[in-house]
Amino acid sequence: MQATQSMSRGRRGREKGPGFKPLLRAIGYLKNYRRTALLAYTFLVISVGAQLMVPQMVQRMLDAVTNGMIAQQLQKVPAAFLPKALETVGWTDQQFQNFANSPERVLFTSIILILIFAVMQAAFGFAQTFMSESVSQNAAFDMRNQLFAKVQRLSFSYHDRNQTGQLMVRATDDVEKVRMFVGQGLLLAVQSLLLLSATLVILFLTNVNLTLVILPVLPIALILFMFFGAISQPLFTEVQKRLSKLNTILQENLAGIKVVKAFAREPQERKKFDNAATSLMDQAIHVSRVFSFLFPVIFLIANLGQVAIIYFGGVQMINGTLTFGQWQKFSLYLVYVFFPIGQLGFIISQMSQASASANRIFDILDTRSDVVDKPDAVELPAIKGHVQFENVTFRYFSGGEPVLSGVDIDAQPGETVALLGATGSGKTTIINLIPRFYDPSEGRVLIDGYSVNDVKLDSLRSKIGIVLQETTLFSGTIRDNIAFGKPDASDEEVIAAAKAAAAHDFILSFPNGYETPVGERGATLSGGQKQRIAIARALLLNPHILILDDSTSSVDLATEYKIQKALDGLMHGRTSFVIAQRISTVVNADQIIVLGKGRIVARGKHEELMENSPEYAEIYSSQLVEDAAPDPDEALLSLDGGN
């Protein structure tokens, strides 16, 4: 419980103010593709360098035109007054000759260089964008795969506390927001910083006094960005939370569409979805309102800086300390100052979104699973199937009421143990502890003398076949689903398992046989058909321990009879734990354990319990007697009805 509370406090702390550390951690994924990333940023530097050269060429071109015009006018000055005129404009005789005789050459050269730099900027800009996008896609691939692998490794207790829709949003939308920043926002940030820094250096070298005019604009803009970054990240976190809630409602309704329609709940579910969508829209509009204020303020600051430059630059031109070419160059470089400032507004928005999403991603990746391999865990060797529960107590939440209390079970190899009891008595919890879906709060679960906590999970679960009460099939063919736990199984093995589960005949009744698609969650199959495929899936593993959680609940009595006859043979030699509500399984069990409020209230064989256990006799009378096994001949005659 303390660990859970500590994790919860840690998560709440990160949600309040995680800063940008999660985003820096996400950027660290680029190290796996450092060569491509390095090339992307090298091309970025070259592209920015080419961009910075264009204003220099513009000044050279304009000065050549201006000086050429002045030189043409000076050629009309009488020779006696020419030295005085050259002294006035500050030219030497050689400069005068160059300006007078070759202005077109300078103009032509400048235009050619501008075109070359433009092509370089475009080519290297394309290369940097492509490589950066490639790196970001690969980083997102790694992150998404890590998330999926982590979600699969997390214990059942984590999934009990979290909704599917929330996990889906984190693996899709949150990863995409991080990818967008890594692929675009980070590149723009580096480009803006590089362009701004290089431009300020050039401006200082060009005209110190004029550069000092715009310097006060920069700290004002920086403070604004820091302020908006601080307030926007929690807003984006809330957007993602509301998106998760919307996605959860959508996922639940699509999964339970038959239930919604059966109970005519469409209007109510639409209203629920509408409320969640409205909540998401309101938060998104709130974020837009904040940034709608930010961008006009940025452009206002930029325009004020531009006005100041026009005034002070005009004064210098009037006083003759600034040429027209220098003024034009300064104006172009000024765009390189205000353009990155304008870009920073977009960058801070994208960075805030990505940081909020990165925090949600690492919230999952940093979660410690309650069920993990110990550092010294060993491989579980071939087993006989001796299963023991030693004084096992279990609570789903520390400090809560125990679901199991002091449970002792000793199942010898090959025995069948039937678990009976009312809903909530702890039957399912017992079978969940054997494959270590959960760990006991107290006591031990042993298999052939090995504590399940001391062996590797994969080696443990590979020796256990499970058919859960809730049948889950995956998109694909019937064969794929039967061979889910053993993809390399031969066709003969798959067919043998299907026959043992009484599924072979109905599978062959489909036009495509074993290659028949089952549809999403097995939507194209009946409940009984899905149940038999699930049984075949477990049997294909040839497990030493078999767990059947009310595995015949979705079939009629005739089909159950045939399945049970097959299971009787298959359970021979295997330790089997069976949760059942029908007498056909119970009467044949080596041990029948009756549970009540998490405790064992009776155990023994059917005949013993009928004589000695009032609890069992009551269950038998109230729940099981009407389900007595049908006559075998009648069962076989009516078998087709179970499809």
N, C-alpha and C positions, 0 to 999 in steps of 0.2 A: 504493500500500500504506500509505504514511504517513497519507494522508487517511482510509483505512478504519480503521486502528488508532486514529486520533484520534477518529473517530466512535464506535468501540466503547468506547474509554475514557470518552468523554462519556456514553454510554448507561449504562455501569456506574456512573459517578458519580451520575447522576440516580436510578438505582434504589436506591443506598445511602442517599441522603438528599436528595431533591429539595425537601423542605420543602413549602410551600403556594404557591410561585410559579406552578407550572402551573395551579393552581386559580384564582389571581387572573387569570391570562391567559385562562382559560376564561370567567370572569365578564366579561371585556372584550368578549365577543361581544354583551353586552346593549346596547352603544353603538349598534348598528344599529337598535335598537328603543327608543331612549331615551325617546321620548314616552310610550309605553305603560308602560315600566318606571317612569318618574317618576310617572305616575298611580297605578300599583300601590302605590308607597311613600308617596304622598300619602294615599291611602285608608287605608293601614296606620297612619299617624300619627293620622288622624281616628278610626279604630277604637280605637286604644290610648287616645286622649284620652277617648272615650266610656266605655271600660272603667274608666278612672281616676276618673271622676266618680261611679260607682255607690257606692263606700264613703262618699263625702261625703254622698250622699243618705240612706244608711242611718244615719249618725250623726245627721243632721238629724231623721230620722223617730224614731229611738229616743230622742233627747233631747227631742223634742216629747212623746212618750208619757210619759217619766219626769218631765219638768217639769210636764206636765198633772196627773199623779197627785199630785205634791208640792203643786201649786197648789190642788188640791181639798182636800187635808188642811189647808193653811194657811187656807182659807176658813172652817174650823171654829174657828180660833183667835180669841179675843175681840179686838175692835178695839183695845183698850188695849195688848195684847201683840204685835199684828201687826207694827209697825215693828221691834221687837226680833227677831222671827222672820225677817223679810225680811233684816235685817242679818246674821243667822246664816248664811242660805243664800247671801248675796251678791247678792240681787236688788234692783232698784229697784222702785218702785211700778208704773211703766209696764210693766216686764217681768212683774211679777206679774199685772197685768191681761191682758196678751197670753197668758201661759201658761194662765191660768184660763179665758179666754173663747174662744180659737180653737186648741186643740190639734188638733182634727179637720181644720182647714184646712191646717195645716202637714203633717199626716200624709198627707192626700189629695194635696197638691202634690208631696210627696216621692215618693209612689208613681207619680204620673203622670210625673215626671221620670225615675225609674228605668226605667219602660217605654220612654220616648222614647230614653234612652241605650242601652237594650238593643236596640231596633230599629236605631238608628244603628250600633251595633257589629256587628250581624248583617248589615246591608245593605252597609256599607263593607267588612266582612270578606269577604263573598262577592265583591264587586267586586275587592278586592285579590288574592284567591286566583285568580279567573278570569283577571285580566290577567297575573299573575305566571306562571300556567301557560301562557298564550298566548305570553308572551315566551320562556319556557324551551323550548317546542316549536319556536319559530322559531330560537332559538339552536342547538338540537340539529340542526335541519334544515340550517343553515349549516355546522355542524361536520361532520355526516355527509357532506354533499356535498363539502366540502373534502377530507375523508379519501378519498372515492371518487376524486375527481379526482386527488389526489396519488398514490394507489396506481396509477392508470392511467398517470401520467406517470413513475413511478419506473422505472429501467432494469431490464433482465432480470436483471442481477447482483443486485439487491436481492431479487427474487422467487426467485432461486436459493438465497438464504440464509435465506428466511423461509417459514414454512408458511402455507398458505391458512387453516387454522382459526384461527391467531393473528390474522390480519388481519380475519377475520370477527368475532371477539369484540370487537376494538377498535372496529369500525364499528357494532356493535350494543350489546352489554352495557356497554362502557366509556362510550360516548356517553350511554346511558340513565342511568348512575350520575351523570355530570356534570349531566345535565339535571335529575335529581331534586333535586340540591343547589341548582342555580340557581333551580329553580321552587319548592322547598319549604324546603330547609335554610337558604338565604340569607335568605329571608323570615322564617323563625322566628328566625334569629340576630339580625336587625335588630329584630324585634319583642321578643325577650327582652332585648336590650341597652337598647332604648328604655323598655320597661316597668320594668326593674330600675332604671335611672338615674332616671326620673321618680318612681318609688315611693320611692326613698331620699331624694330631695329633699323629697317630701311628708312622709315620716316624720320627717325632721329638723325640719321646720316644725311638725309636730304634737307631737312629744315627743322632745327631744334625748336625754335620759337613757336612755329605752327603746330608741332607735335604736342607741345606742352598744353595747348588749348584743349585737346581732346582727352588728355589723360584723366581728368576728373570723372569722365563718363564711365570708365572701366570699373573702378571700385563700386560705383552705384549699381551698375549692371550685375556685378558679381554678388553683391549683397542681396539683390533681388532674386537671383537664381538660387542662392543658398536658402533663402526664406521660402520660396515656392517649393523647392525640393523637400524641405522639412515638413511642410504641411500637406504636400500632395501624396507622399508615400502611404500614409495611413488611409487616405481617401481611395487609392487604388487597391489597397488590401481589402477594404470593405467592398469594393466592386467585385473582386474575385470571390469573396465569401457569398455575396448575393448571387453571383453567377453559379456557384456550386449548388446553392439551394435550388435555383431554377432547374439546373441539370438533374438534380436528384428527383425532383417532381416529375420531370420528363421521363427519366429512366424508369421510375416506379410505375408510371402510367402505361408506358409501352410494354413493360414486362407483365403488368397485370391488366391488360386491356380487356380480357374476357370477363374478369371480375367486375371491372368498371361498368361494362355494358350489361352484365347480368343483373346488377343492382341499380341500373339506370342512374348512375352517379355522374354522368357526363357533365351536367351543368355545374355541379359542385366542384368537380375536378378542374373544369375550365376556369372557375372563379379562383380556385387555389393557384393555378398556373398564372392567371391574370394578376393576382396580388403579388406573386413573386417577380413577374416580369415588370410590373409597375415599380416595385421596390428597386430592382436593378436599374431601370430607366431613370428613376429619380436620383440615384447615386451617380450615374453616369452624367446626368445633366449638371449635378452639383460640381463634379470634376471639370466639366466643360466650362461652367461659369467661372471657376477659378482661373483656368487657363485663357479664357476669353478676356480676362482682365490683364493677364501677364503679357500677352503679345502686343496689345496696343501700347502698354507702358514701355516695352522694349523699343518699339518703333518711335515713340515720342522722344525717348532719350537719344536715339540715333539721329532723329531730325534736329533736335536741339544742338547736338554736336556738329551736324552738317551746317546749320545756320552760323554757328560760331566760326567754323572754318571758312565759310564764304566771306564773312565780314573781314576777319583778320588776314586772310589770303588776298582779298581785294585791296586792302590797305597796303600790303607789301608790293603788289603789282603796280599800284599807283606810285609808290615810292621808288620803283625800279629795282627792288631787291629780289624780285621773283619773276622769272620768265613765264611766258604762256605755256611752254612745254613742261616746265617744272610744276606749274600749277595743275596742269592736266594730269601729270604723273601722280602728284600728291592726291588729287581727287580720286583717281582710280585705286590707289593704295588705300584710301580712306574707305572705299567700298569693301576692301579686304579686312578692314577693322570692324565695320558695322555688320557685314554679312555673317561672320562667325558669331557675333553677339546675337543676331537674330536666330541663327541656327541653334544656339545654346538653349533657347526656349523649347524647341522641339526635342533637343537632346535630354533636357532635364525631365520632360514629360515621359519620354521613352525610358529613361533611366529609372524614374520612380516606379513605373509600371513593372519594369524588369526586376527591380530590387524587391518589390512586394511579392512578385511571383517566385523569385529565387528563394525567398524566405519560406514560402509555403512548400516548395520542392524539398529543401533541405530539412524542413520540419519532419518530412517522411523519412528521408534518407538517414537522418540522425536518430530516428526512433529505435530504441532497443527492443528487440523482440523478447517476449517473456519466455519463449521456448527456443533455445539455441544449443548447439553442440558445445560441450565443455572442451577446454583446450586439450585435455587428455582423453577425450572420447575415443572409444575403440569401435572397430567394425563388429557388428553382431554376426557371429559365425552361423553356419547352418544350425537350425534349431529343431527341436522335437515338438515344441509347442506347450511347454509347461508354464502356465500363466498364474501368477500369484498377486493378490492385493493384500498388503500387510498394514492393517490399521489405517486405512486411507481416509483422510478427511479433505474435502475440497470446497473452496469458496470462489465464486466468480470474481468477487471484489473483496480485497482484504478488509477485514473488519465487518463484513456482511454476514448474513446467516449462512451456515454451511449447507451446501446442496447434498453432500455426502458426509456421513459421520461414522468414523470407526469401522469402515467396511473391510472385511476379511473374506477373500475368495481364494480357493485353491483348485484350479482347473488342470487336471492331469492331461498329458498329451493325448489327443484324439477324442477328448470328451466334448460333449455338447452342453453348453450352459445356457439355459433359457432365463431371461430376465422379465419379470412381471411386476406390475404395479400401476397405480394411478398416474395420471399426467402430473409431472413435476416430482415424481418420487425418486428420480436420479438414474433411471435406466440409461438414457442417452449419455449422461455424464460418465458413467462407467466405461462404456465402449469408446468414448472420446479420450480417455486416459491411456488406453492400451497403445494406440499409435502415437501417443504423446501430442495430441492436439492441444492439450493443456497439461500443466504439471500439478501434481497433488500439492495441496497446502500443507499437509502432514502425511507421513507414511510413505510407503514405496510401492511401485508396481514393478514386478519382476517377470522376465521371460527367460526360462531355463537358467535361473539364478542370476541373470544380468539385470541390474536396475535399468529401466528404460532411459533414465537420466544420464547414464554413463556410456551409452552407445550412440553412434552417429545416426542422425535422424533418417538419412537415406537408406542405410542398411537395415534399420528397424522397419520402416514403412514398406520396403520392397518385399518383406516377408509376410505382409498382412494384406488380405483381400477384403475390401469393404464395399458393401452395398447400403447406401444411406437411404433414409426414409424419403427424403426429397430427391427424386431422380433428376440428375443433370446430364444432358447430352450436349455435345458440341457440334457446331456447324461442320458438315462433312458427310461422308457416307456412313452407312451402317457398319461396314467393315472397319473404317477408321475409328469409330467409337468403341467397338469391341476390342480392337487392338490398341486402345489408348495407352494402357500401361505397358504394352510390349509391342512397339511399332514394327519390330522385325519379325513378328510371328508369321508363320507360314499360313497359307489358306487352309490347310488341313487342321491346324491348331485352332484357327478362328471358327471353322465350321464345327469342330468337336465341342468347343465351349458353347456355341449357339445351340447345338443339339442338347447339351446337358442342361441348358437353361430353358428348354422347350421353346426356343425362338427360331430354330432352323426352318420349320414349315411355313410360318407366316412371312419370313424373310424371302423365301423362294416364291411366295405368292405375288411379290412385287415384280414389275416388268424387268427392272434392273438388278434384282436380287440383292446381293451384298453391296453393290455399288449404288444403291438407292440413297439419294440425299435425305437427311433426316430433318432439314429445316432448322431454323433458329430455335435452340433449346428443345429440339425434337418435336416441333409443332405439328409435323405431318404424321406423327405416330400416336396411337392411343396410349392411355396410362399403363395398361398391361403390357403393351409392346415395349414401351420405354423401360419398364421395370425389368423385363426379361433380358433386354440388351445390357442393362446395368449389371445384372447378375452374371451374364456371359463375360462381361468386361473383367469382373473380379475373378471369375473362375479361370480365365486364360492365364493368370499369373501363377496358377497352381500353388496357392499360398499354404503355409503351414498353419496359419491362424486365419480364421474366416469370421468376419463380422457382418451380420445381417440385421439391419435396423428396420424391423417391420417391412422386410423386403418384398412381401407378397400382398401388401396393403392395397395395391392398385389393380388386383386381378380378381376375377370371379372365382368361386369355389372350385369349379371344374379345372380351370387353368392352374389354380394354386395346387390342386392335388397332384397334377403331373409335374409341376416344378418341384414340389416337396419330395416326390418320389426320387427325382433326379438329385436333389440336394442331399437326401438321406445317404445316397451312395457317395456323393462327392464329399460330404462332411466326415465320412468314415476315414479315420487316420488323421484328421485335422482337428485342432482345437477350435471349436466354434462357439461364438457368443451370439445369441439370437434374441432380439426383441420381437415379440409376436403378440398378437391379440387373438390368435386362433389356436384351437386345441390340437390341430394336426402337428404343429411343431412342438408344443409343450409336452405332450404325452411321451414322446420319444427321447426327451432330453435326459442326459445322465445326471444333471443337476438342474433343479428349478429353484431360482432365487426370487423370493417375493420381497419387494421393497416398499417401504412406507416412510415418507418424509425423510428420505436420505439414509435410512437405516435398513439393515436386513432384518425382516420380521419373521421370515421362515425360509427354510431350504430343505431340499430333499428331492426324491422322485415323486412322480404323480400320485402313486398309490399311497405313499407315506403322508404326503401333504393333505390328501383328501381326508385322511383319518385324523391327522394331528394339527392341522393348521386351519383355524376358522377363516383367516384372511384369504387363504388360497381357495378354500371352498366357496367363499363369497364371490371371488373373482370368477371362478369357474362357472358358478350358477348364473351370475349377472351378465358376463361378457362373452363366455366362450362356449357354453353348451349348445347354443343355437348354431354355432359354426362347426359342429362336428364334421369330420371328414365325410364327403359324400361316397356313395357306393362307387367303386372304381369303374364299373361298366357304365353307369350313368354319367360319371365325370368325363369319360372319354367320348361318349356320344355328344355331350354338350360343349366339348372343348372349343369348337370354332367360335362360340359366343364370347370367348375371352379375348379375342383380338381387338 
